[in-house]
């Protein structure tokens, strides 16, 4: 075997992939965002990376046509300033932080809820969905709090996998998925949705600005108040845990809060900028 073949075999044997990669090597200034995906699509991501428009990665259960139609409607309200950047509801999506559990329970293991919130959650299940507690084998409130605070147990509840992606924060934008959902509710109920759809686009911010100027509101140890309110630009307006608010020193021309931040990425993500976490 000649030296060239030996070297090629050595490179192949030591090649990383999305499953074995310990660290993503990306250009300086790239940031991490997080994407959930059905496990059955991981082999195609390992081969091709994440590509624009491959919606089966998100909706393998037949909801794809509804999702496409919804996005086409909301896209019609894009201002030209957004469209020229390639930003669209057809883009790849991601979450800006592992703290963003609103999108998927698969994210909860990275940021388990505080004890007080888990107790409230247990009480709600007792009142409205006791069959869920029984199906998961929870014995009582203490058992629920203990298990739902354990990242190892939370991983057993995952229905999707979580990918870390490295992307250019100057090209991607963050929008509030809550506004998007509100617009869709109007569309579904045959109500005028243009105002909310336009607001969705108008309140978008560059990912680089989001990373620099926004901070997640989290409950303090008592579970009754928001931690470190003085770190926010408008502390008197900060009241909802799980929402992002402007930090102290942020410019005045940005939205004051983003309830459900969603990153839209206008380009494909190559395999070497992806890892399973």
C-alpha positions in Angstrom: 0.0 0.0 0.0 1.6 3.3 -1.0 1.9 6.3 1.3 -0.9 8.3 -0.3 -3.4 5.5 0.3 -2.2 5.0 3.8 -2.6 8.7 4.5 -6.1 8.8 3.0 -7.1 5.8 5.1 -5.8 7.5 8.2 -7.7 10.7 7.5 -10.9 8.7 6.9 -10.4 6.6 10.1 -10.1 9.8 12.2 -12.8 11.8 10.5 -15.4 13.4 12.8 -19.1 13.4 12.2 -22.1 14.9 13.8 -22.3 12.1 16.3 -18.6 12.0 17.4 -17.7 15.7 17.0 -16.5 17.1 20.4 -16.2 20.7 19.2 -17.3 22.5 16.1 -14.5 24.3 14.3 -16.0 27.4 12.7 -14.8 30.8 11.7 -14.2 33.4 14.4 -17.4 35.3 15.3 -19.8 32.4 14.5 -22.2 31.6 17.3 -24.0 28.5 18.5 -27.8 28.0 17.9 -29.9 24.9 18.5 -32.1 22.9 16.2 -34.5 20.0 17.1 -35.0 17.2 14.6 -36.7 13.8 14.3 -34.0 11.1 15.0 -34.8 9.3 11.7 -33.4 12.2 9.7 -30.0 12.3 11.5 -28.3 10.0 8.8 -29.2 12.5 6.1 -27.9 15.4 8.2 -24.7 13.5 8.8 -24.3 13.1 5.0 -25.6 16.4 3.6 -25.9 18.8 6.5 -29.1 20.9 7.0 -30.5 22.3 3.8 -33.1 25.0 3.1 -36.6 23.7 2.3 -36.2 20.1 3.6 -39.3 20.4 5.7 -39.6 16.6 6.3 -36.9 17.2 8.9 -39.4 19.2 10.9 -42.8 17.5 10.1 -42.5 13.8 9.3 -46.1 13.2 10.4 -48.0 14.7 7.5 -48.4 18.3 8.7 -46.0 19.6 6.1 -48.6 20.9 3.6 -50.3 23.0 6.4 -46.9 24.4 7.5 -46.0 25.3 3.9 -49.2 27.1 3.3 -49.0 29.0 6.6 -45.4 30.1 5.8 -46.4 31.2 2.2 -49.1 33.5 3.6 -46.9 35.1 6.3 -44.1 35.5 3.7 -46.3 37.7 1.6 -46.1 40.4 4.3 -42.3 40.6 4.3 -40.9 44.1 3.8 -38.4 44.4 1.0 -35.7 45.1 3.5 -36.1 41.6 4.9 -36.7 39.8 1.6 -33.4 41.1 0.0 -31.5 39.5 2.9 -32.9 36.1 1.9 -34.9 35.9 5.1 -38.1 33.9 4.8 -40.3 31.4 6.6 -38.8 28.9 4.3 -35.4 29.3 6.0 -33.8 26.8 8.4 -34.9 27.6 11.9 -33.1 27.3 15.3 -33.3 28.5 18.9 -30.7 31.0 20.2 -30.1 29.2 23.5 -30.4 25.9 25.3 -32.6 27.7 27.8 -35.4 28.0 25.2 -37.7 25.2 26.3 -40.9 26.7 24.8 -40.3 25.0 21.5 -39.7 21.4 22.6 -39.6 19.3 25.7 -36.3 17.9 24.3 -34.6 21.1 25.5 -35.7 20.8 29.1 -32.8 18.6 30.2 -30.4 21.5 29.5 -32.3 23.8 31.8 -34.6 22.0 34.3 -37.3 24.1 35.8 -37.0 25.4 39.4 -38.7 23.4 42.1 -41.6 25.8 42.6 -42.5 25.7 38.9 -42.3 21.9 38.9 -44.7 21.8 41.9 -47.1 24.1 40.0 -46.8 21.9 36.9 -47.5 18.7 38.9 -50.6 20.3 40.5 -51.8 21.2 37.0 -51.4 17.6 35.8 -53.3 16.3 38.8 -56.2 18.6 37.9 -56.2 18.3 34.2 -54.2 15.3 33.0 -53.7 12.7 35.8 -53.4 10.0 33.1 -50.1 11.6 32.0 -48.6 11.2 35.5 -49.7 7.6 35.7 -48.3 6.8 32.2 -44.9 8.1 33.2 -44.9 6.3 36.6 -44.7 9.3 38.8 -45.6 8.3 42.4 -46.3 11.7 44.0 -45.3 15.3 43.8 -41.8 14.8 45.3 -41.1 12.0 42.9 -42.2 14.3 40.0 -40.0 17.1 41.2 -36.9 14.9 41.7 -37.2 13.2 38.3 -38.1 16.3 36.4 -35.0 18.0 37.9 -32.7 15.2 36.6 -31.2 15.8 33.2 -30.6 12.0 32.8 -34.3 11.3 33.3 -35.4 14.2 31.1 -33.4 12.8 28.3 -35.6 9.6 28.4 -38.6 11.8 27.7 -37.0 13.3 24.5 -38.9 12.6 21.3 -36.5 14.6 19.1 -32.7 15.1 19.0 -31.0 18.4 19.6 -28.3 19.7 17.2 -25.8 22.5 17.9 -25.1 24.5 14.8 -22.5 27.2 14.2 -23.7 30.1 12.1 -22.8 33.6 11.1 -24.8 36.0 13.4 -24.7 38.8 10.8 -26.7 36.8 8.3 -29.4 35.2 10.5 -32.3 37.1 12.2 -34.4 36.5 15.3 -38.2 36.8 15.3 -40.9 36.3 17.9 -42.6 33.0 17.2 -45.4 34.1 19.5 -46.4 36.8 17.0 -46.2 34.3 14.2 -48.6 32.0 16.1 -50.9 34.9 16.8 -51.0 35.7 13.1 -51.7 32.1 12.2 -54.6 31.9 14.6 -56.2 34.9 12.8 -55.6 33.1 9.4 -57.2 29.9 10.8 -60.2 31.8 12.1 -60.6 33.8 8.8 -59.7 37.0 10.6 -57.5 39.8 9.2 -54.0 38.7 9.9 -52.0 41.4 8.1 -51.3 43.5 11.2 -49.8 40.7 13.2 -48.0 39.2 10.2 -46.4 42.6 9.5 -45.5 43.0 13.1 -43.7 39.6 13.0 -41.3 40.8 10.4 -41.0 44.4 11.6 -39.9 43.3 15.1 -37.1 41.1 13.8 -33.5 41.7 15.0 -30.1 40.5 13.7 -28.9 37.5 15.6 -25.7 39.5 16.5 -27.9 42.2 18.1 -30.0 39.6 20.0 -26.9 37.9 21.4 -25.5 41.3 22.5 -28.5 43.1 23.7 -31.1 40.6 25.1 -31.2 38.7 28.3 -33.5 35.9 29.5 -35.7 36.6 32.5 -35.5 33.8 35.0 -37.2 33.3 38.3 -35.2 33.7 41.6 -34.9 30.9 44.1 -38.2 31.8 45.7 -40.0 31.3 42.4 -42.0 34.5 43.1 -39.9 37.1 41.3 -37.4 37.7 38.5 -33.7 37.4 39.2 -31.4 40.3 38.8 -33.9 42.8 37.4 -31.3 45.6 37.5 -29.6 44.0 34.6 -32.5 44.9 32.3 -33.0 48.2 30.4 -36.6 48.6 31.7 -36.7 46.6 34.9 -40.2 47.7 35.7 -41.5 46.0 32.6 -39.8 42.6 33.3 -42.3 40.2 34.8 -42.5 37.0 32.6 -39.9 34.3 33.2 -38.8 32.7 29.9 -39.1 35.9 28.0 -36.1 37.9 26.6 -35.9 41.6 27.5 -33.4 44.3 26.6 -30.3 44.5 28.7 -29.1 47.7 30.3 -27.3 49.8 27.7 -29.2 48.4 24.7 -30.2 50.9 22.0 -33.8 52.3 22.0 -34.7 51.1 18.5 -35.0 47.4 19.3 -38.2 45.6 20.5 -38.4 45.7 24.3 -39.0 42.0 24.6 -39.1 38.8 22.6 -41.3 36.0 24.0 -40.4 33.0 21.9 -37.2 33.8 20.0 -36.8 31.9 16.7 -33.7 32.2 14.5 -34.2 32.1 10.7 -31.0 31.1 8.9 -31.0 32.0 5.1 -28.3 29.5 4.1 -27.5 25.8 4.3 -25.5 24.5 7.2 -22.7 22.1 6.2 -22.2 18.9 8.1 -18.9 20.1 9.7 -20.8 22.9 11.5 -23.2 20.5 13.2 -23.1 18.2 16.2 -25.6 16.1 18.2 -25.7 17.1 21.8 
